[in-house]
Amino acid sequence: MTRVFRLGKRPNPDNPSIAPRPIMVHFASYGIKNLVMESLYKLKNVHKKYKGINIAHDMTMNERLECKNLVAEAKQKEADDTSGEYIYRVRGHPGKMRIVQLRARHNTVVK
């Protein structure tokens, strides 16, 4: 990590904010950031104290808007797919996101 700092204003001592302020973390290289982001699934199994932690890419307004539009398009494609064989998800790094078609997993119970 090269830099770590808090975002937002400090809470007023007379009226402290209940919501915690987010932390911005800068990594030395994009590869290290990718390793961290790929390991986030491990947070599912951590102690209850850390369950409320959210980690996300820092995206510009245009990147957030692009992501939102792609997610809406993927949901529409999934709704239009009458076969039910595929699901559509948005994948990729901010600025290079795309919709991918994945085979749906069908859970069947054998008795």
Phi and psi restraints in degrees (range 20) as a CNS / XPLOR table:
assign (resid 1 and name C) (resid 2 and name N)
       (resid 2 and name CA) (resid 2 and name C) 1.0 -99.7 20.0 2
assign (resid 2 and name N) (resid 2 and name CA)
       (resid 2 and name C) (resid 3 and name N) 1.0 -32.9 20.0 2
assign (resid 2 and name C) (resid 3 and name N)
       (resid 3 and name CA) (resid 3 and name C) 1.0 -147.1 20.0 2
assign (resid 3 and name N) (resid 3 and name CA)
       (resid 3 and name C) (resid 4 and name N) 1.0 141.8 20.0 2
assign (resid 3 and name C) (resid 4 and name N)
       (resid 4 and name CA) (resid 4 and name C) 1.0 -137.8 20.0 2
assign (resid 4 and name N) (resid 4 and name CA)
       (resid 4 and name C) (resid 5 and name N) 1.0 126.3 20.0 2
assign (resid 4 and name C) (resid 5 and name N)
       (resid 5 and name CA) (resid 5 and name C) 1.0 -152.7 20.0 2
assign (resid 5 and name N) (resid 5 and name CA)
       (resid 5 and name C) (resid 6 and name N) 1.0 158.7 20.0 2
assign (resid 5 and name C) (resid 6 and name N)
       (resid 6 and name CA) (resid 6 and name C) 1.0 -83.8 20.0 2
assign (resid 6 and name N) (resid 6 and name CA)
       (resid 6 and name C) (resid 7 and name N) 1.0 147.7 20.0 2
assign (resid 6 and name C) (resid 7 and name N)
       (resid 7 and name CA) (resid 7 and name C) 1.0 -104.8 20.0 2
assign (resid 7 and name N) (resid 7 and name CA)
       (resid 7 and name C) (resid 8 and name N) 1.0 155.7 20.0 2
assign (resid 7 and name C) (resid 8 and name N)
       (resid 8 and name CA) (resid 8 and name C) 1.0 84.9 20.0 2
assign (resid 8 and name N) (resid 8 and name CA)
       (resid 8 and name C) (resid 9 and name N) 1.0 175.7 20.0 2
assign (resid 8 and name C) (resid 9 and name N)
       (resid 9 and name CA) (resid 9 and name C) 1.0 -83.2 20.0 2
assign (resid 9 and name N) (resid 9 and name CA)
       (resid 9 and name C) (resid 10 and name N) 1.0 153.2 20.0 2
assign (resid 9 and name C) (resid 10 and name N)
       (resid 10 and name CA) (resid 10 and name C) 1.0 -70.3 20.0 2
assign (resid 10 and name N) (resid 10 and name CA)
       (resid 10 and name C) (resid 11 and name N) 1.0 145.7 20.0 2
assign (resid 10 and name C) (resid 11 and name N)
       (resid 11 and name CA) (resid 11 and name C) 1.0 -69.9 20.0 2
assign (resid 11 and name N) (resid 11 and name CA)
       (resid 11 and name C) (resid 12 and name N) 1.0 148.4 20.0 2
assign (resid 11 and name C) (resid 12 and name N)
       (resid 12 and name CA) (resid 12 and name C) 1.0 -68.6 20.0 2
assign (resid 12 and name N) (resid 12 and name CA)
       (resid 12 and name C) (resid 13 and name N) 1.0 129.4 20.0 2
assign (resid 12 and name C) (resid 13 and name N)
       (resid 13 and name CA) (resid 13 and name C) 1.0 -60.8 20.0 2
assign (resid 13 and name N) (resid 13 and name CA)
       (resid 13 and name C) (resid 14 and name N) 1.0 -28.8 20.0 2
assign (resid 13 and name C) (resid 14 and name N)
       (resid 14 and name CA) (resid 14 and name C) 1.0 -76.0 20.0 2
assign (resid 14 and name N) (resid 14 and name CA)
       (resid 14 and name C) (resid 15 and name N) 1.0 -30.1 20.0 2
assign (resid 14 and name C) (resid 15 and name N)
       (resid 15 and name CA) (resid 15 and name C) 1.0 -136.2 20.0 2
assign (resid 15 and name N) (resid 15 and name CA)
       (resid 15 and name C) (resid 16 and name N) 1.0 74.8 20.0 2
assign (resid 15 and name C) (resid 16 and name N)
       (resid 16 and name CA) (resid 16 and name C) 1.0 -66.0 20.0 2
assign (resid 16 and name N) (resid 16 and name CA)
       (resid 16 and name C) (resid 17 and name N) 1.0 142.4 20.0 2
assign (resid 16 and name C) (resid 17 and name N)
       (resid 17 and name CA) (resid 17 and name C) 1.0 -76.9 20.0 2
assign (resid 17 and name N) (resid 17 and name CA)
       (resid 17 and name C) (resid 18 and name N) 1.0 140.6 20.0 2
assign (resid 17 and name C) (resid 18 and name N)
       (resid 18 and name CA) (resid 18 and name C) 1.0 -79.4 20.0 2
assign (resid 18 and name N) (resid 18 and name CA)
       (resid 18 and name C) (resid 19 and name N) 1.0 -36.0 20.0 2
assign (resid 18 and name C) (resid 19 and name N)
       (resid 19 and name CA) (resid 19 and name C) 1.0 -74.3 20.0 2
assign (resid 19 and name N) (resid 19 and name CA)
       (resid 19 and name C) (resid 20 and name N) 1.0 132.9 20.0 2
assign (resid 19 and name C) (resid 20 and name N)
       (resid 20 and name CA) (resid 20 and name C) 1.0 -71.8 20.0 2
assign (resid 20 and name N) (resid 20 and name CA)
       (resid 20 and name C) (resid 21 and name N) 1.0 152.0 20.0 2
assign (resid 20 and name C) (resid 21 and name N)
       (resid 21 and name CA) (resid 21 and name C) 1.0 -83.1 20.0 2
assign (resid 21 and name N) (resid 21 and name CA)
       (resid 21 and name C) (resid 22 and name N) 1.0 140.5 20.0 2
assign (resid 21 and name C) (resid 22 and name N)
       (resid 22 and name CA) (resid 22 and name C) 1.0 -70.2 20.0 2
assign (resid 22 and name N) (resid 22 and name CA)
       (resid 22 and name C) (resid 23 and name N) 1.0 159.4 20.0 2
assign (resid 22 and name C) (resid 23 and name N)
       (resid 23 and name CA) (resid 23 and name C) 1.0 -115.9 20.0 2
assign (resid 23 and name N) (resid 23 and name CA)
       (resid 23 and name C) (resid 24 and name N) 1.0 133.7 20.0 2
assign (resid 23 and name C) (resid 24 and name N)
       (resid 24 and name CA) (resid 24 and name C) 1.0 -100.2 20.0 2
assign (resid 24 and name N) (resid 24 and name CA)
       (resid 24 and name C) (resid 25 and name N) 1.0 129.6 20.0 2
assign (resid 24 and name C) (resid 25 and name N)
       (resid 25 and name CA) (resid 25 and name C) 1.0 -120.7 20.0 2
assign (resid 25 and name N) (resid 25 and name CA)
       (resid 25 and name C) (resid 26 and name N) 1.0 124.6 20.0 2
assign (resid 25 and name C) (resid 26 and name N)
       (resid 26 and name CA) (resid 26 and name C) 1.0 -101.7 20.0 2
assign (resid 26 and name N) (resid 26 and name CA)
       (resid 26 and name C) (resid 27 and name N) 1.0 129.2 20.0 2
assign (resid 26 and name C) (resid 27 and name N)
       (resid 27 and name CA) (resid 27 and name C) 1.0 -99.6 20.0 2
assign (resid 27 and name N) (resid 27 and name CA)
       (resid 27 and name C) (resid 28 and name N) 1.0 157.2 20.0 2
assign (resid 27 and name C) (resid 28 and name N)
       (resid 28 and name CA) (resid 28 and name C) 1.0 -66.6 20.0 2
assign (resid 28 and name N) (resid 28 and name CA)
       (resid 28 and name C) (resid 29 and name N) 1.0 -32.0 20.0 2
assign (resid 28 and name C) (resid 29 and name N)
       (resid 29 and name CA) (resid 29 and name C) 1.0 -144.6 20.0 2
assign (resid 29 and name N) (resid 29 and name CA)
       (resid 29 and name C) (resid 30 and name N) 1.0 160.8 20.0 2
assign (resid 29 and name C) (resid 30 and name N)
       (resid 30 and name CA) (resid 30 and name C) 1.0 -66.7 20.0 2
assign (resid 30 and name N) (resid 30 and name CA)
       (resid 30 and name C) (resid 31 and name N) 1.0 -31.1 20.0 2
assign (resid 30 and name C) (resid 31 and name N)
       (resid 31 and name CA) (resid 31 and name C) 1.0 -64.0 20.0 2
assign (resid 31 and name N) (resid 31 and name CA)
       (resid 31 and name C) (resid 32 and name N) 1.0 -40.1 20.0 2
assign (resid 31 and name C) (resid 32 and name N)
       (resid 32 and name CA) (resid 32 and name C) 1.0 -66.2 20.0 2
assign (resid 32 and name N) (resid 32 and name CA)
       (resid 32 and name C) (resid 33 and name N) 1.0 -41.3 20.0 2
assign (resid 32 and name C) (resid 33 and name N)
       (resid 33 and name CA) (resid 33 and name C) 1.0 -59.6 20.0 2
assign (resid 33 and name N) (resid 33 and name CA)
       (resid 33 and name C) (resid 34 and name N) 1.0 -43.3 20.0 2
assign (resid 33 and name C) (resid 34 and name N)
       (resid 34 and name CA) (resid 34 and name C) 1.0 -61.5 20.0 2
assign (resid 34 and name N) (resid 34 and name CA)
       (resid 34 and name C) (resid 35 and name N) 1.0 -41.0 20.0 2
assign (resid 34 and name C) (resid 35 and name N)
       (resid 35 and name CA) (resid 35 and name C) 1.0 -60.0 20.0 2
assign (resid 35 and name N) (resid 35 and name CA)
       (resid 35 and name C) (resid 36 and name N) 1.0 -42.8 20.0 2
assign (resid 35 and name C) (resid 36 and name N)
       (resid 36 and name CA) (resid 36 and name C) 1.0 -64.6 20.0 2
assign (resid 36 and name N) (resid 36 and name CA)
       (resid 36 and name C) (resid 37 and name N) 1.0 -47.9 20.0 2
assign (resid 36 and name C) (resid 37 and name N)
       (resid 37 and name CA) (resid 37 and name C) 1.0 -64.9 20.0 2
assign (resid 37 and name N) (resid 37 and name CA)
       (resid 37 and name C) (resid 38 and name N) 1.0 -33.9 20.0 2
assign (resid 37 and name C) (resid 38 and name N)
       (resid 38 and name CA) (resid 38 and name C) 1.0 -74.3 20.0 2
assign (resid 38 and name N) (resid 38 and name CA)
       (resid 38 and name C) (resid 39 and name N) 1.0 -17.8 20.0 2
assign (resid 38 and name C) (resid 39 and name N)
       (resid 39 and name CA) (resid 39 and name C) 1.0 -95.1 20.0 2
assign (resid 39 and name N) (resid 39 and name CA)
       (resid 39 and name C) (resid 40 and name N) 1.0 3.1 20.0 2
assign (resid 39 and name C) (resid 40 and name N)
       (resid 40 and name CA) (resid 40 and name C) 1.0 -66.1 20.0 2
assign (resid 40 and name N) (resid 40 and name CA)
       (resid 40 and name C) (resid 41 and name N) 1.0 -23.5 20.0 2
assign (resid 40 and name C) (resid 41 and name N)
       (resid 41 and name CA) (resid 41 and name C) 1.0 -60.7 20.0 2
assign (resid 41 and name N) (resid 41 and name CA)
       (resid 41 and name C) (resid 42 and name N) 1.0 -21.8 20.0 2
assign (resid 41 and name C) (resid 42 and name N)
       (resid 42 and name CA) (resid 42 and name C) 1.0 -70.3 20.0 2
assign (resid 42 and name N) (resid 42 and name CA)
       (resid 42 and name C) (resid 43 and name N) 1.0 -17.0 20.0 2
assign (resid 42 and name C) (resid 43 and name N)
       (resid 43 and name CA) (resid 43 and name C) 1.0 -67.7 20.0 2
assign (resid 43 and name N) (resid 43 and name CA)
       (resid 43 and name C) (resid 44 and name N) 1.0 -15.7 20.0 2
assign (resid 43 and name C) (resid 44 and name N)
       (resid 44 and name CA) (resid 44 and name C) 1.0 -63.8 20.0 2
assign (resid 44 and name N) (resid 44 and name CA)
       (resid 44 and name C) (resid 45 and name N) 1.0 -29.3 20.0 2
assign (resid 44 and name C) (resid 45 and name N)
       (resid 45 and name CA) (resid 45 and name C) 1.0 -104.4 20.0 2
assign (resid 45 and name N) (resid 45 and name CA)
       (resid 45 and name C) (resid 46 and name N) 1.0 16.6 20.0 2
assign (resid 45 and name C) (resid 46 and name N)
       (resid 46 and name CA) (resid 46 and name C) 1.0 -87.5 20.0 2
assign (resid 46 and name N) (resid 46 and name CA)
       (resid 46 and name C) (resid 47 and name N) 1.0 173.4 20.0 2
assign (resid 46 and name C) (resid 47 and name N)
       (resid 47 and name CA) (resid 47 and name C) 1.0 -58.9 20.0 2
assign (resid 47 and name N) (resid 47 and name CA)
       (resid 47 and name C) (resid 48 and name N) 1.0 149.8 20.0 2
assign (resid 47 and name C) (resid 48 and name N)
       (resid 48 and name CA) (resid 48 and name C) 1.0 -54.6 20.0 2
assign (resid 48 and name N) (resid 48 and name CA)
       (resid 48 and name C) (resid 49 and name N) 1.0 -29.3 20.0 2
assign (resid 48 and name C) (resid 49 and name N)
       (resid 49 and name CA) (resid 49 and name C) 1.0 -60.4 20.0 2
assign (resid 49 and name N) (resid 49 and name CA)
       (resid 49 and name C) (resid 50 and name N) 1.0 -31.3 20.0 2
assign (resid 49 and name C) (resid 50 and name N)
       (resid 50 and name CA) (resid 50 and name C) 1.0 -102.5 20.0 2
assign (resid 50 and name N) (resid 50 and name CA)
       (resid 50 and name C) (resid 51 and name N) 1.0 7.5 20.0 2
assign (resid 50 and name C) (resid 51 and name N)
       (resid 51 and name CA) (resid 51 and name C) 1.0 -64.7 20.0 2
assign (resid 51 and name N) (resid 51 and name CA)
       (resid 51 and name C) (resid 52 and name N) 1.0 -28.5 20.0 2
assign (resid 51 and name C) (resid 52 and name N)
       (resid 52 and name CA) (resid 52 and name C) 1.0 -84.7 20.0 2
assign (resid 52 and name N) (resid 52 and name CA)
       (resid 52 and name C) (resid 53 and name N) 1.0 7.4 20.0 2
assign (resid 52 and name C) (resid 53 and name N)
       (resid 53 and name CA) (resid 53 and name C) 1.0 -79.8 20.0 2
assign (resid 53 and name N) (resid 53 and name CA)
       (resid 53 and name C) (resid 54 and name N) 1.0 130.2 20.0 2
assign (resid 53 and name C) (resid 54 and name N)
       (resid 54 and name CA) (resid 54 and name C) 1.0 -117.7 20.0 2
assign (resid 54 and name N) (resid 54 and name CA)
       (resid 54 and name C) (resid 55 and name N) 1.0 133.3 20.0 2
assign (resid 54 and name C) (resid 55 and name N)
       (resid 55 and name CA) (resid 55 and name C) 1.0 -127.0 20.0 2
assign (resid 55 and name N) (resid 55 and name CA)
       (resid 55 and name C) (resid 56 and name N) 1.0 132.0 20.0 2
assign (resid 55 and name C) (resid 56 and name N)
       (resid 56 and name CA) (resid 56 and name C) 1.0 -146.1 20.0 2
assign (resid 56 and name N) (resid 56 and name CA)
       (resid 56 and name C) (resid 57 and name N) 1.0 160.9 20.0 2
assign (resid 56 and name C) (resid 57 and name N)
       (resid 57 and name CA) (resid 57 and name C) 1.0 -66.3 20.0 2
assign (resid 57 and name N) (resid 57 and name CA)
       (resid 57 and name C) (resid 58 and name N) 1.0 148.0 20.0 2
assign (resid 57 and name C) (resid 58 and name N)
       (resid 58 and name CA) (resid 58 and name C) 1.0 -86.2 20.0 2
assign (resid 58 and name N) (resid 58 and name CA)
       (resid 58 and name C) (resid 59 and name N) 1.0 112.0 20.0 2
assign (resid 58 and name C) (resid 59 and name N)
       (resid 59 and name CA) (resid 59 and name C) 1.0 -117.0 20.0 2
assign (resid 59 and name N) (resid 59 and name CA)
       (resid 59 and name C) (resid 60 and name N) 1.0 148.9 20.0 2
assign (resid 59 and name C) (resid 60 and name N)
       (resid 60 and name CA) (resid 60 and name C) 1.0 -74.9 20.0 2
assign (resid 60 and name N) (resid 60 and name CA)
       (resid 60 and name C) (resid 61 and name N) 1.0 170.3 20.0 2
assign (resid 60 and name C) (resid 61 and name N)
       (resid 61 and name CA) (resid 61 and name C) 1.0 -59.6 20.0 2
assign (resid 61 and name N) (resid 61 and name CA)
       (resid 61 and name C) (resid 62 and name N) 1.0 -41.9 20.0 2
assign (resid 61 and name C) (resid 62 and name N)
       (resid 62 and name CA) (resid 62 and name C) 1.0 -64.3 20.0 2
assign (resid 62 and name N) (resid 62 and name CA)
       (resid 62 and name C) (resid 63 and name N) 1.0 -39.3 20.0 2
assign (resid 62 and name C) (resid 63 and name N)
       (resid 63 and name CA) (resid 63 and name C) 1.0 -67.0 20.0 2
assign (resid 63 and name N) (resid 63 and name CA)
       (resid 63 and name C) (resid 64 and name N) 1.0 -39.1 20.0 2
assign (resid 63 and name C) (resid 64 and name N)
       (resid 64 and name CA) (resid 64 and name C) 1.0 -65.1 20.0 2
assign (resid 64 and name N) (resid 64 and name CA)
       (resid 64 and name C) (resid 65 and name N) 1.0 -40.8 20.0 2
assign (resid 64 and name C) (resid 65 and name N)
       (resid 65 and name CA) (resid 65 and name C) 1.0 -65.2 20.0 2
assign (resid 65 and name N) (resid 65 and name CA)
       (resid 65 and name C) (resid 66 and name N) 1.0 -42.6 20.0 2
assign (resid 65 and name C) (resid 66 and name N)
       (resid 66 and name CA) (resid 66 and name C) 1.0 -60.6 20.0 2
assign (resid 66 and name N) (resid 66 and name CA)
       (resid 66 and name C) (resid 67 and name N) 1.0 -44.1 20.0 2
assign (resid 66 and name C) (resid 67 and name N)
       (resid 67 and name CA) (resid 67 and name C) 1.0 -62.2 20.0 2
assign (resid 67 and name N) (resid 67 and name CA)
       (resid 67 and name C) (resid 68 and name N) 1.0 -44.3 20.0 2
assign (resid 67 and name C) (resid 68 and name N)
       (resid 68 and name CA) (resid 68 and name C) 1.0 -61.2 20.0 2
assign (resid 68 and name N) (resid 68 and name CA)
       (resid 68 and name C) (resid 69 and name N) 1.0 -43.5 20.0 2
assign (resid 68 and name C) (resid 69 and name N)
       (resid 69 and name CA) (resid 69 and name C) 1.0 -66.1 20.0 2
assign (resid 69 and name N) (resid 69 and name CA)
       (resid 69 and name C) (resid 70 and name N) 1.0 -39.8 20.0 2
assign (resid 69 and name C) (resid 70 and name N)
       (resid 70 and name CA) (resid 70 and name C) 1.0 -66.0 20.0 2
assign (resid 70 and name N) (resid 70 and name CA)
       (resid 70 and name C) (resid 71 and name N) 1.0 -39.1 20.0 2
assign (resid 70 and name C) (resid 71 and name N)
       (resid 71 and name CA) (resid 71 and name C) 1.0 -64.1 20.0 2
assign (resid 71 and name N) (resid 71 and name CA)
       (resid 71 and name C) (resid 72 and name N) 1.0 -42.2 20.0 2
assign (resid 71 and name C) (resid 72 and name N)
       (resid 72 and name CA) (resid 72 and name C) 1.0 -63.1 20.0 2
assign (resid 72 and name N) (resid 72 and name CA)
       (resid 72 and name C) (resid 73 and name N) 1.0 -40.9 20.0 2
assign (resid 72 and name C) (resid 73 and name N)
       (resid 73 and name CA) (resid 73 and name C) 1.0 -65.1 20.0 2
assign (resid 73 and name N) (resid 73 and name CA)
       (resid 73 and name C) (resid 74 and name N) 1.0 -40.4 20.0 2
assign (resid 73 and name C) (resid 74 and name N)
       (resid 74 and name CA) (resid 74 and name C) 1.0 -65.1 20.0 2
assign (resid 74 and name N) (resid 74 and name CA)
       (resid 74 and name C) (resid 75 and name N) 1.0 -40.3 20.0 2
assign (resid 74 and name C) (resid 75 and name N)
       (resid 75 and name CA) (resid 75 and name C) 1.0 -64.2 20.0 2
assign (resid 75 and name N) (resid 75 and name CA)
       (resid 75 and name C) (resid 76 and name N) 1.0 -39.2 20.0 2
assign (resid 75 and name C) (resid 76 and name N)
       (resid 76 and name CA) (resid 76 and name C) 1.0 -65.5 20.0 2
assign (resid 76 and name N) (resid 76 and name CA)
       (resid 76 and name C) (resid 77 and name N) 1.0 -42.8 20.0 2
assign (resid 76 and name C) (resid 77 and name N)
       (resid 77 and name CA) (resid 77 and name C) 1.0 -61.1 20.0 2
assign (resid 77 and name N) (resid 77 and name CA)
       (resid 77 and name C) (resid 78 and name N) 1.0 -40.4 20.0 2
assign (resid 77 and name C) (resid 78 and name N)
       (resid 78 and name CA) (resid 78 and name C) 1.0 -66.7 20.0 2
assign (resid 78 and name N) (resid 78 and name CA)
       (resid 78 and name C) (resid 79 and name N) 1.0 -38.2 20.0 2
assign (resid 78 and name C) (resid 79 and name N)
       (resid 79 and name CA) (resid 79 and name C) 1.0 -68.4 20.0 2
assign (resid 79 and name N) (resid 79 and name CA)
       (resid 79 and name C) (resid 80 and name N) 1.0 -34.8 20.0 2
assign (resid 79 and name C) (resid 80 and name N)
       (resid 80 and name CA) (resid 80 and name C) 1.0 -76.1 20.0 2
assign (resid 80 and name N) (resid 80 and name CA)
       (resid 80 and name C) (resid 81 and name N) 1.0 -20.5 20.0 2
assign (resid 80 and name C) (resid 81 and name N)
       (resid 81 and name CA) (resid 81 and name C) 1.0 -76.9 20.0 2
assign (resid 81 and name N) (resid 81 and name CA)
       (resid 81 and name C) (resid 82 and name N) 1.0 104.1 20.0 2
assign (resid 81 and name C) (resid 82 and name N)
       (resid 82 and name CA) (resid 82 and name C) 1.0 -81.6 20.0 2
assign (resid 82 and name N) (resid 82 and name CA)
       (resid 82 and name C) (resid 83 and name N) 1.0 -16.8 20.0 2
assign (resid 82 and name C) (resid 83 and name N)
       (resid 83 and name CA) (resid 83 and name C) 1.0 -74.4 20.0 2
assign (resid 83 and name N) (resid 83 and name CA)
       (resid 83 and name C) (resid 84 and name N) 1.0 -30.2 20.0 2
assign (resid 83 and name C) (resid 84 and name N)
       (resid 84 and name CA) (resid 84 and name C) 1.0 76.8 20.0 2
assign (resid 84 and name N) (resid 84 and name CA)
       (resid 84 and name C) (resid 85 and name N) 1.0 8.1 20.0 2
assign (resid 84 and name C) (resid 85 and name N)
       (resid 85 and name CA) (resid 85 and name C) 1.0 -79.5 20.0 2
assign (resid 85 and name N) (resid 85 and name CA)
       (resid 85 and name C) (resid 86 and name N) 1.0 -23.7 20.0 2
assign (resid 85 and name C) (resid 86 and name N)
       (resid 86 and name CA) (resid 86 and name C) 1.0 -125.5 20.0 2
assign (resid 86 and name N) (resid 86 and name CA)
       (resid 86 and name C) (resid 87 and name N) 1.0 152.2 20.0 2
assign (resid 86 and name C) (resid 87 and name N)
       (resid 87 and name CA) (resid 87 and name C) 1.0 -121.6 20.0 2
assign (resid 87 and name N) (resid 87 and name CA)
       (resid 87 and name C) (resid 88 and name N) 1.0 155.3 20.0 2
assign (resid 87 and name C) (resid 88 and name N)
       (resid 88 and name CA) (resid 88 and name C) 1.0 -120.4 20.0 2
assign (resid 88 and name N) (resid 88 and name CA)
       (resid 88 and name C) (resid 89 and name N) 1.0 129.9 20.0 2
assign (resid 88 and name C) (resid 89 and name N)
       (resid 89 and name CA) (resid 89 and name C) 1.0 -133.7 20.0 2
assign (resid 89 and name N) (resid 89 and name CA)
       (resid 89 and name C) (resid 90 and name N) 1.0 155.5 20.0 2
assign (resid 89 and name C) (resid 90 and name N)
       (resid 90 and name CA) (resid 90 and name C) 1.0 -94.8 20.0 2
assign (resid 90 and name N) (resid 90 and name CA)
       (resid 90 and name C) (resid 91 and name N) 1.0 127.5 20.0 2
assign (resid 90 and name C) (resid 91 and name N)
       (resid 91 and name CA) (resid 91 and name C) 1.0 -132.9 20.0 2
assign (resid 91 and name N) (resid 91 and name CA)
       (resid 91 and name C) (resid 92 and name N) 1.0 158.6 20.0 2
assign (resid 91 and name C) (resid 92 and name N)
       (resid 92 and name CA) (resid 92 and name C) 1.0 117.5 20.0 2
assign (resid 92 and name N) (resid 92 and name CA)
       (resid 92 and name C) (resid 93 and name N) 1.0 170.9 20.0 2
assign (resid 92 and name C) (resid 93 and name N)
       (resid 93 and name CA) (resid 93 and name C) 1.0 -81.1 20.0 2
assign (resid 93 and name N) (resid 93 and name CA)
       (resid 93 and name C) (resid 94 and name N) 1.0 155.5 20.0 2
assign (resid 93 and name C) (resid 94 and name N)
       (resid 94 and name CA) (resid 94 and name C) 1.0 -53.8 20.0 2
assign (resid 94 and name N) (resid 94 and name CA)
       (resid 94 and name C) (resid 95 and name N) 1.0 132.9 20.0 2
assign (resid 94 and name C) (resid 95 and name N)
       (resid 95 and name CA) (resid 95 and name C) 1.0 92.3 20.0 2
assign (resid 95 and name N) (resid 95 and name CA)
       (resid 95 and name C) (resid 96 and name N) 1.0 -19.0 20.0 2
assign (resid 95 and name C) (resid 96 and name N)
       (resid 96 and name CA) (resid 96 and name C) 1.0 -130.3 20.0 2
assign (resid 96 and name N) (resid 96 and name CA)
       (resid 96 and name C) (resid 97 and name N) 1.0 32.7 20.0 2
assign (resid 96 and name C) (resid 97 and name N)
       (resid 97 and name CA) (resid 97 and name C) 1.0 -78.0 20.0 2
assign (resid 97 and name N) (resid 97 and name CA)
       (resid 97 and name C) (resid 98 and name N) 1.0 150.7 20.0 2
assign (resid 97 and name C) (resid 98 and name N)
       (resid 98 and name CA) (resid 98 and name C) 1.0 -149.9 20.0 2
assign (resid 98 and name N) (resid 98 and name CA)
       (resid 98 and name C) (resid 99 and name N) 1.0 162.9 20.0 2
assign (resid 98 and name C) (resid 99 and name N)
       (resid 99 and name CA) (resid 99 and name C) 1.0 -93.5 20.0 2
assign (resid 99 and name N) (resid 99 and name CA)
       (resid 99 and name C) (resid 100 and name N) 1.0 130.5 20.0 2
assign (resid 99 and name C) (resid 100 and name N)
       (resid 100 and name CA) (resid 100 and name C) 1.0 -117.2 20.0 2
assign (resid 100 and name N) (resid 100 and name CA)
       (resid 100 and name C) (resid 101 and name N) 1.0 148.2 20.0 2
assign (resid 100 and name C) (resid 101 and name N)
       (resid 101 and name CA) (resid 101 and name C) 1.0 -102.0 20.0 2
assign (resid 101 and name N) (resid 101 and name CA)
       (resid 101 and name C) (resid 102 and name N) 1.0 123.5 20.0 2
assign (resid 101 and name C) (resid 102 and name N)
       (resid 102 and name CA) (resid 102 and name C) 1.0 -120.5 20.0 2
assign (resid 102 and name N) (resid 102 and name CA)
       (resid 102 and name C) (resid 103 and name N) 1.0 148.1 20.0 2
assign (resid 102 and name C) (resid 103 and name N)
       (resid 103 and name CA) (resid 103 and name C) 1.0 -68.7 20.0 2
assign (resid 103 and name N) (resid 103 and name CA)
       (resid 103 and name C) (resid 104 and name N) 1.0 134.1 20.0 2
assign (resid 103 and name C) (resid 104 and name N)
       (resid 104 and name CA) (resid 104 and name C) 1.0 -74.3 20.0 2
assign (resid 104 and name N) (resid 104 and name CA)
       (resid 104 and name C) (resid 105 and name N) 1.0 141.1 20.0 2
assign (resid 104 and name C) (resid 105 and name N)
       (resid 105 and name CA) (resid 105 and name C) 1.0 -89.1 20.0 2
assign (resid 105 and name N) (resid 105 and name CA)
       (resid 105 and name C) (resid 106 and name N) 1.0 125.4 20.0 2
assign (resid 105 and name C) (resid 106 and name N)
       (resid 106 and name CA) (resid 106 and name C) 1.0 -105.7 20.0 2
assign (resid 106 and name N) (resid 106 and name CA)
       (resid 106 and name C) (resid 107 and name N) 1.0 115.0 20.0 2
assign (resid 106 and name C) (resid 107 and name N)
       (resid 107 and name CA) (resid 107 and name C) 1.0 -86.9 20.0 2
assign (resid 107 and name N) (resid 107 and name CA)
       (resid 107 and name C) (resid 108 and name N) 1.0 115.5 20.0 2
assign (resid 107 and name C) (resid 108 and name N)
       (resid 108 and name CA) (resid 108 and name C) 1.0 -113.6 20.0 2
assign (resid 108 and name N) (resid 108 and name CA)
       (resid 108 and name C) (resid 109 and name N) 1.0 141.6 20.0 2
assign (resid 108 and name C) (resid 109 and name N)
       (resid 109 and name CA) (resid 109 and name C) 1.0 -105.2 20.0 2
assign (resid 109 and name N) (resid 109 and name CA)
       (resid 109 and name C) (resid 110 and name N) 1.0 123.9 20.0 2
assign (resid 109 and name C) (resid 110 and name N)
       (resid 110 and name CA) (resid 110 and name C) 1.0 -100.8 20.0 2
assign (resid 110 and name N) (resid 110 and name CA)
       (resid 110 and name C) (resid 111 and name N) 1.0 126.8 20.0 2
